[in-house]
Amino acid sequence: MDTKLKSLNRIIFVLSIAGLLMGLYVLQSFLRQTGIVCLSGGGCEAVRKSTLSYPFGIPVPAVGVAGYTFLMVLSFLRTMKNNKGLLWGIFGMGLFGICFVSWFTYTEIFLIKGICMWCGISAINMYVIFGLAVKSLSLTKKA
Amino acid sequence: MKLTSETKLFLGIFAVTAVILTIAIVLMTKPAKPIAKEVLLANATHTIGPKDAAVWLVEFSDFQCPACGQFYPVVKQLTEKYKDSLFFAYRNYPLPSHAMAKPAARAAEAANIQGKYWEMHDALFTKQSELSTSFISSEAARLGLNMEQFTQDMQSTTLETSITNDIAVGDAIGISATPTFYLNGKKLELQTIQDLATAVENEFTKIK
């Protein structure tokens, strides 16, 4: 893997860990029904208490935790094996991730009418990861 | 298997994160210290029961919050059952997302000036789904309040002080949701509405 690809993979790994930590924090609050530290007013509470935050009975942060764990594992595996399939895996997960966060941001704004700061940060994080995956793929193709 | 320097770097980052996460879990699951009565009851104006009671319950609530409305009958039941042995304080914590929460809190404060705080408080919770400006006026009239004075008091800035004091206490102790209950200074983590009654009853059993 060349230096540029290595750097991009490092950033993806670190951002995945950051996303995972945020997801774990919000998930414990969903499961224990406790308050969330939130800088966006009562938005986090409104989101936590809404049934829309539990699609198919699954708390939304659990989806985030699973997704970020998957991204973290894939980017870790890329340090051992320069396999294009792993990068496509990151791209695929990132694509699903941005669709999911876009849907949830829409749900928050228009249906729940409350914004959870953590979900917003996580959405931006997922977009950045997806962007980095696209950049990595384009670099691989050029090489 | 020989690990590359990049793999080792990632493992290092992961290990550091795991350590930080473990510390965070330990700190977050540590039972919080009870908050002193003077802090929780600072400037508390709306209370029921003997001040020196061994069991005291403080609620931070919002008249428009549906969960607060669901807890209301349990609180009422407890304050009636233990009227001689439970000290209860109601503190306003109107959430910005609830447009009628602050006007409702002001209505209760305005009713308080005419000695009908708890009557207005009960009306606001029992008919929470009807909460509106006209509902507040009709309830004030039903309670036999002097409407001219009530309307004047509702606009008064001094009413705001009591509500602002409650919010300031809530903010200082980190309230992030309503209702939040403190039983003898300890924050209650309630899964169901009935858990509140159980917690209070357990506290009475403990002190016997």
Interface residues (C-beta under 8 A of the other chain):
Chain A: M1 K6 R10 F13 V14 I17 L21 L24 Q28 R32 Q33 T34 G35 I36 V37 C38 G41 G42 G43 C44 E45 A46 K49 M72 S75 F76 T79 M80 K113 G114
Chain B: L3 T4 E6 T7 L9 F10 I13 F14 T17 L21 M28 A67 L95 P96 S97 G174 I175 S176 A177 T180 E189 L190 Q191
